Amino acid sequence: MNIETLKSITLTILIAFSLFLTVSLWYYQPNLEPIDDKNVGADTNIEEGVTNNLSELVVPDRVILHKQDRFYSFRNQLDRERFLSEVKNWTINGFSSRNFIPQKGLLAELHFPTAIPSSTIQNLFTLSEGAASGIIPEMNFKEVYFVNDNNEKVEVFFKKEDEEGYMVTAIQSVSALQRLDMQKINEPLNEQLLFDAEGVTERIFVPADARKIPDYVLLATDIDKEPLISTLFTERNNVRVSSTSDNGKRYYDSESEMEVPNGDKYMRFRTATSTELSNMTMGDVLVQSIDFVNDHTGWTNKFQLTELTDRQATYRMHFQGIPLLNWDNLTTIHIEYVQQQVANYDRPLISIEGELDNSDGDEDNGNVRQLPSGETVTSYLVNNYDEDYLGRIEDVKIGYRLVSPAEASVVYYVQPYWHIKINGGWEQFEIDELSNMRSSGKGGAGLAMGPN
């Protein structure tokens, strides 16, 4: 066979292959499915969800009561909630500024998990007629202190987050003085310790004693995705759906996409927006994010604000008053804005419906965990880590982890562990043996850390 014949054969094969590809493309049907027409115009409300107001979502994560040089917190979540309801009814007057807070006469303090704008004060207290008609000075705060002013009134100090000093107001109420008098508090209390060590910059309180906290077995239901699709996409009948590499689903149109990973446990929504930053304040983001979720009754569990900036807000799920500190999207609602439009929206697609039998927290059945005391935990950290590490610690607290025994399971476990917040993320840790605390090593001897 000469070279010309070989060229002819090769050319014929290439032409045939080209024709085959052309025909294949003509008849190829991509793996795209339109959204079912029967769902066009579907309800945008999530059946399992409710609406919430700002007061229900912006809640302090610590209520600390003072008695001389010792600190206490309410033992029962219900007592804590009742106390905060009473605080909301206390009437405050006008505002002024001070450079310091008196150490004598401290009665109590509230700590929020994130800085919040001064515009929220009207949701935390009752404003007097004069204060309501005036302008609340703009500032952000994370800590609130109650001080006894010569047994005449209670002064309230809002510690400024972005600058030195305090914004101060007063409660003209004898009942407030009486309520904050430790001698007259009848509710059961737990003693708290201030994590006061070299390098620690945050005001962190931990329970003084070891804690016995029950595990729970919870039953969850899946949230219908149809209301979310109707809410998030402008033209619902233009939305297409395809499979992802992990056998999840991707819903999209020309501008936006909603990805639901395999298992249907959570979703991620993204939309094409300008890269320019929004001209929004923290107050704008707070109010708009709450309204956005309310518009589709998206509060499907007990959530509280945990992170807030002038661009994004994060709300974390709580159970029995304890935050669920998972590292994944199972326990948080996260909303990010660009040009005053929702650019990112991540949320769980499960709703906790109730508890299954946990033998009433019977310790004999292994359903109650005894966690080390706060003193044990903070001593371990001080003895095993340097000042640089301690300076990066933002918080230390007990939190639940939400765990599913199987990918498709509707049963979840909540299990309590100690957690450290460092560099903006939560890390689970356990001290395996008390003897490890006496180790002089600098690493994590006896310390088991999970992802943030």
C-alpha positions in Angstrom: 0.0 0.0 0.0 1.5 3.3 -1.1 1.4 6.5 0.9 -1.3 8.1 -1.2 -3.7 5.2 -0.6 -3.1 5.4 3.1 -3.9 9.1 3.1 -7.1 8.5 1.2 -8.2 5.8 3.8 -7.3 8.1 6.7 -9.3 11.0 5.2 -12.3 8.8 4.6 -12.3 7.7 8.3 -12.0 11.3 9.5 -14.9 12.3 7.3 -17.1 9.4 8.5 -16.2 10.3 12.1 -17.1 13.9 11.5 -20.5 12.9 10.1 -21.1 10.7 13.1 -20.4 13.6 15.5 -22.6 15.9 13.6 -25.6 13.5 13.7 -24.9 12.8 17.4 -25.1 16.5 18.1 -28.3 16.8 16.2 -30.0 14.1 18.3 -28.3 14.8 21.6 -30.6 15.8 24.5 -28.8 17.3 27.5 -29.6 16.2 31.0 -31.8 19.3 31.7 -35.2 19.3 33.1 -37.6 22.2 33.3 -39.3 22.8 36.6 -42.7 21.0 36.6 -45.3 23.4 35.2 -47.7 22.5 37.9 -45.5 24.2 40.4 -45.3 27.5 38.5 -46.9 30.1 40.8 -46.4 27.9 43.9 -46.7 29.3 47.4 -43.5 31.1 48.5 -44.1 30.3 52.2 -42.2 27.4 53.8 -44.8 25.3 55.6 -42.6 24.3 58.5 -41.4 27.9 59.1 -42.6 31.0 61.0 -41.8 34.7 61.0 -39.7 36.3 63.7 -39.1 39.9 64.8 -35.8 41.5 65.7 -36.3 41.0 69.5 -36.6 37.3 69.0 -33.5 37.0 66.9 -31.1 39.5 68.6 -30.5 38.0 72.0 -27.6 38.1 74.4 -25.8 34.8 74.7 -24.6 35.6 78.2 -26.5 37.2 81.1 -24.0 37.7 84.0 -25.1 38.8 87.5 -22.7 40.3 90.0 -22.4 39.7 93.7 -19.3 41.4 95.1 -16.4 39.9 93.2 -18.3 36.8 92.0 -20.3 36.1 88.9 -23.5 34.1 88.3 -25.9 33.1 85.5 -29.4 31.8 85.5 -29.4 28.0 85.7 -32.7 27.6 83.8 -33.3 28.9 80.3 -36.9 29.9 81.1 -35.7 32.1 84.0 -33.2 33.7 81.7 -35.9 34.4 79.1 -38.2 35.9 81.8 -35.4 38.2 83.0 -34.8 39.5 79.5 -38.5 40.1 79.0 -38.5 42.2 82.2 -35.4 44.2 80.9 -37.3 44.9 77.7 -40.0 46.7 79.8 -37.6 48.9 81.6 -37.9 52.5 80.4 -34.6 54.3 79.5 -34.1 58.1 79.1 -31.7 60.1 76.9 -28.1 59.2 76.0 -24.7 60.6 76.9 -21.1 59.6 76.6 -18.5 58.6 79.1 -14.9 57.4 78.9 -15.0 54.8 81.7 -17.4 52.6 83.6 -17.4 52.7 87.5 -16.2 49.4 88.9 -18.2 49.9 92.1 -21.9 49.2 91.9 -21.8 46.8 88.9 -25.0 44.8 89.0 -25.2 42.8 85.8 -23.9 42.6 82.2 -25.3 41.3 78.9 -23.0 39.9 76.2 -24.1 39.6 72.6 -22.3 37.1 70.2 -21.6 39.9 67.7 -21.5 43.6 67.6 -25.0 45.2 66.9 -26.0 48.7 65.9 -27.4 51.2 68.5 -30.7 51.2 66.5 -31.5 47.9 68.2 -31.7 49.5 71.6 -35.3 50.3 71.1 -35.9 46.6 70.7 -34.0 45.7 73.9 -35.6 48.4 76.2 -38.6 50.7 76.3 -37.7 54.2 75.3 -39.1 57.1 77.2 -41.2 59.6 75.3 -38.2 62.0 75.2 -35.7 59.3 74.1 -38.1 58.0 71.5 -38.5 61.5 70.0 -34.8 62.0 69.9 -32.0 60.5 67.9 -30.1 57.5 69.2 -26.3 58.2 68.7 -24.9 55.9 66.0 -22.5 53.3 67.4 -22.1 49.5 67.6 -21.9 47.6 70.8 -21.5 44.0 72.1 -21.5 44.4 75.9 -24.1 46.2 78.1 -23.4 46.9 81.8 -25.9 47.8 84.6 -24.6 50.0 87.4 -26.2 51.0 90.7 -26.1 54.8 90.9 -26.3 55.6 94.6 -29.4 53.4 95.1 -31.4 56.0 93.1 -31.4 54.6 89.6 -29.7 52.0 87.3 -27.3 53.4 84.8 -26.9 51.4 81.6 -23.5 51.5 79.8 -23.2 50.3 76.2 -19.5 49.6 75.4 -18.6 51.1 72.1 -17.2 48.5 69.8 -15.4 50.6 67.2 -13.9 53.2 69.5 -13.1 53.9 73.2 -15.7 54.8 75.7 -19.4 54.1 76.5 -22.8 55.4 75.6 -24.8 55.8 78.8 -28.5 56.0 79.7 -30.5 55.5 82.9 -33.4 53.5 84.1 -35.6 55.5 86.4 -37.2 52.5 88.1 -37.1 51.2 91.6 -38.2 47.8 90.3 -35.0 47.6 88.1 -32.8 48.2 91.2 -34.7 45.5 93.1 -34.7 43.0 90.3 -30.9 43.3 90.0 -30.3 43.0 93.7 -28.7 39.6 94.2 -30.1 39.3 97.7 -33.6 39.3 96.2 -33.0 36.9 93.3 -34.8 33.7 94.0 -34.1 31.7 90.8 -31.4 29.0 90.9 -28.0 30.2 89.7 -24.8 28.8 88.4 -21.5 30.4 89.3 -19.4 31.7 86.4 -15.7 32.4 86.2 -14.0 35.1 84.2 -11.3 33.7 81.8 -8.7 36.2 83.0 -5.2 35.2 81.8 -2.3 36.8 80.1 -3.0 37.2 76.4 -6.8 36.8 76.7 -8.3 40.0 75.3 -12.0 39.1 75.3 -14.3 39.2 78.3 -15.2 35.5 78.5 -17.2 33.8 81.2 -17.3 30.0 81.7 -19.3 27.8 84.2 -17.2 27.2 87.4 -18.5 23.7 88.0 -18.6 20.6 85.8 -21.8 20.4 83.8 -24.1 17.4 83.2 -25.8 18.0 79.9 -28.1 15.5 78.2 -27.8 14.2 74.6 -31.0 14.2 72.6 -32.3 12.2 69.7 -34.3 14.4 67.4 -36.7 13.8 64.5 -36.3 16.1 61.5 -38.4 16.6 58.4 -37.2 17.8 55.0 -38.2 21.3 53.9 -40.0 21.5 50.6 -37.7 23.3 48.1 -40.5 24.6 45.9 -41.2 27.7 48.0 -37.5 28.6 48.0 -37.3 28.2 44.2 -40.4 30.5 43.8 -38.8 33.1 46.2 -35.3 33.1 44.8 -35.8 33.1 41.1 -37.4 36.0 39.2 -39.1 33.9 36.5 -39.8 30.5 38.0 -40.9 29.0 34.7 -37.5 29.7 33.3 -35.7 27.7 36.0 -33.9 24.5 34.8 -32.6 21.6 36.9 -29.7 19.3 36.4 -27.7 16.8 38.4 -24.4 17.6 40.1 -21.3 15.5 40.3 -22.3 14.3 43.8 -25.9 13.3 42.7 -27.3 16.5 44.1 -29.5 19.0 42.2 -28.6 22.3 40.6 -31.5 24.8 39.9 -30.6 27.7 37.7 -31.6 30.3 35.2 -29.5 32.9 33.3 -28.7 34.9 36.4 -28.8 32.7 39.5 -28.3 29.1 40.7 -29.4 27.1 43.7 -27.3 24.0 44.6 -28.7 21.3 46.8 -26.0 18.6 47.5 -26.9 15.0 47.7 -29.0 14.2 50.7 -31.2 17.4 50.5 -30.0 18.6 53.9 -29.0 22.2 53.0 -28.8 24.6 50.0 -26.5 27.3 48.6 -28.0 30.1 46.5 -25.8 32.4 44.4 -26.7 35.1 41.9 -24.7 37.1 39.4 -24.2 40.6 40.8 -21.9 43.6 40.6 -18.6 43.3 42.4 -19.2 46.7 43.9 -19.8 46.7 47.6 -23.2 47.7 48.9 -23.7 51.1 50.5 -25.4 49.5 53.5 -25.1 49.9 57.3 -25.2 47.0 59.8 -28.7 48.1 60.7 -29.8 47.9 57.1 -28.4 44.4 56.8 -30.0 43.3 60.0 -33.5 44.6 59.2 -33.4 43.5 55.5 -32.1 40.0 56.3 -34.9 39.4 58.8 -37.5 40.7 56.4 -36.1 38.6 53.6 -36.4 35.4 55.6 -39.8 36.4 57.0 -41.1 36.9 53.4 -40.9 33.1 52.9 -41.5 32.1 56.6 -37.9 30.8 56.6 -37.3 30.5 60.4 -37.8 26.7 60.5 -36.1 26.3 63.9 -35.0 28.5 66.8 -32.4 30.8 65.4 -30.4 33.7 66.9 -28.1 36.3 65.3 -24.5 35.3 65.7 -22.5 37.4 63.1 -23.3 40.8 61.6 -21.3 43.1 59.3 -22.4 45.8 56.8 -22.6 43.1 54.1 -23.7 39.9 55.7 -25.7 38.3 58.6 -25.5 34.8 60.1 -28.2 33.3 62.3 -27.4 30.1 64.2 -29.8 27.4 65.3 -30.2 26.8 69.1 -31.7 23.9 71.0 -32.6 24.1 74.7 -30.9 27.5 74.8 -27.6 26.0 73.6 -26.1 26.9 70.2 -25.5 24.2 67.6 -21.9 24.8 66.6 -21.6 22.7 63.5 -19.0 23.6 60.9 -21.4 22.8 58.0 -24.5 24.5 56.7 -26.9 22.4 58.7 -27.3 24.8 61.6 -26.9 28.4 60.1 -28.8 30.7 57.9 -26.3 33.0 56.1 -27.3 35.9 53.9 -24.9 38.2 52.0 -25.7 41.4 50.1 -24.2 43.1 47.1 -25.7 46.4 45.9 -28.5 45.9 48.4 -29.6 42.6 46.7 -29.3 39.1 48.2 -26.2 37.7 46.5 -25.6 34.6 48.6 -28.1 32.6 50.7 -27.1 29.4 52.5 -29.5 27.6 54.8 -30.5 24.1 56.1 -33.3 22.2 54.4 -34.3 20.3 57.6 -36.7 21.3 60.3 -36.4 19.7 63.8 -39.9 18.5 64.6 -39.5 17.0 68.1 -37.6 14.7 70.4 -37.5 11.0 70.4 -37.1 9.1 73.6 -33.8 9.8 75.3 -34.8 8.1 78.5 -35.4 11.5 80.1 -31.7 12.2 80.2 -31.1 9.0 82.3 -27.4 9.0 83.2 -27.5 5.2 83.7 -28.4 4.9 80.0 -25.4 7.0 78.9 -27.6 9.9 77.7 -26.0 12.5 80.0 -22.5 13.8 79.4 -20.5 15.2 82.2 -18.3 18.0 80.7 -15.3 19.4 82.5 -15.7 22.6 84.5 -14.8 25.9 82.9 -12.0 26.2 85.3 -10.6 22.9 84.1 -10.9 24.0 80.5 -9.4 27.4 80.9 -6.5 26.1 83.1 -5.7 23.6 80.4 -5.6 26.3 77.7 -3.3 28.5 79.9 -1.0 25.6 80.7 -0.6 24.3 77.2 -0.8 27.3 74.9 1.2 30.5 74.6 -0.1 34.1 74.8 -0.3 34.5 71.1 -2.8 31.6 70.8 -4.8 32.8 73.8 -5.0 36.3 72.3 -6.7 34.9 69.2 -9.4 33.2 71.3 -12.7 35.0 70.8 -14.9 32.8 73.0 -15.1 29.6 74.9 -18.4 27.9 75.5 -20.4 24.6 75.6 -22.3 24.0 72.3 -24.2 21.1 70.7 -23.2 19.3 67.6 -26.0 18.1 65.3 -25.0 14.7 64.0 -26.9 12.4 61.5 -26.1 8.7 61.8 -26.8 8.2 58.0 -27.0 10.4 55.0 -30.7 9.8 54.3 -31.7 9.6 58.0 -34.5 11.7 59.5 -33.0 11.1 62.9 -30.4 13.4 64.4 -28.3 13.4 67.6 -27.4 16.5 69.5 -24.3 16.1 71.6 -22.7 18.7 73.9 -19.0 19.5 73.8 -16.7 22.4 74.8 -15.8 24.7 71.9 -13.3 27.5 71.2 -14.0 30.3 68.8 -10.8 31.3 67.1 -10.2 33.3 63.9 -14.0 33.5 63.4 -14.7 29.7 63.5 -15.7 27.3 66.2 -13.5 24.3 67.1 -14.8 21.4 69.1 -12.4 20.0 71.7 -12.3 17.4 74.4 -9.8 16.9 77.3 -9.4 13.1 77.2 -7.8 12.6 80.6 -7.4 15.0 83.5 -3.8 13.9 83.8 -3.1 15.4 80.4 -3.7 18.8 81.9 -0.5 18.4 83.9 1.5 17.9 80.7 4.1 20.5 80.1 3.8 20.1 76.3 2.8 23.0 74.1 0.7 21.2 71.6 -2.6 19.6 72.0 -1.9 16.7 74.4 -5.3 15.3 75.3 -7.0 17.8 73.1 -9.2 16.5 70.3 -10.2 19.3 67.9 -12.9 19.2 65.2 -13.3 21.5 62.2 -14.5 25.0 62.6 
